[in-house]
Amino acid sequence: MSVKPDARRTSPHEDRRRPSPTPALPIVRRSLLLVLLSTLIGGGAVRPASAQDIDSPYRFVETGREAALHSGWMSPAEGRFGFGPQAGPTFGLRFGVSVAGPIELEADLSWASLTRDVIDPTGVDGPARISEADVSQYHALIKMQGSIVGRRTWNGLQPVLWVGLGLRGDFSGAQAGDLAIAEQYRYDTGTKFAATFGGMIRLIVSDRWSARFEAGSLLYRLDTPGGYSEPDLGFEAVGQNEWVNAPSFGLSLGYRF
């Protein structure tokens, strides 16, 4: 009886050519290695973005114009003979515009309700106060100001310094008390050149609103009445005018746009 060879059986040469099945364990290892590398690469890519999320105390100021209402107190020097304006409240308007980086130009229109002494220099004991007069002092200034921290804020605050030039005068003019002394002894404010310097701390409350604490000084001349130089009065080295300083401080509420 003959036995038929199994048709499915292959020759030894065919067995050697057929690839052996791949074990499952190396495949799992490769998968785990790929997952680990992906995690490390992904974590490294996230780090720079996380570093950018660190909060900074500095914020860029987007708006470049500001209109503000001001209220404060001014305390001028009265001059050698005491006929200059005295301390009182001030009110004003500010309008500023950014021109280049941290530099701004600001128009300052202010009015001060002050008083002054009417002085008679012919008194027996020297210059004497005989009455008081009102002073409606105004000034119109153009200021150049710059932020110390640039066009940005530090924790919402922006320190600013300024210098400026303009005019200063008195709306009131001569009053009843002035008429009680001879004309050559009357003080006349007139309209005079003025300069200013100072600084402020600006708090940017929101995109539109700001609050400012300001402190500065107004420099101007007091003209000495011509009669003060008369030899009979006995005053020495009487100049035609003298420079005085008027320190001031106040608060402003600004609208930015």
TAGIJO-V717220 format. One record per run of one state. SS is the DSSP state (A for helix, B for strand, O for the rest). FROM is the first residue (numbers start at 0). LEN is the number of residues. If there is no record, write none. Layout:
SS&FROM&LEN, SS&FROM&LEN
This chain:
O&0&11, A&11&6, O&17&6, A&23&29, O&52&5, B&57&3, O&60&4, B&64&12, O&76&8, B&84&1, O&85&2, B&87&13, O&100&2, B&102&18, O&120&7, B&127&20, O&147&4, B&151&3, O&154&2, B&156&14, O&170&5, A&175&5, O&180&2, A&182&3, O&185&6, B&191&13, O&204&4, B&208&15, O&223&2, A&225&4, O&229&1, A&230&3, O&233&7, B&240&16, O&256&1
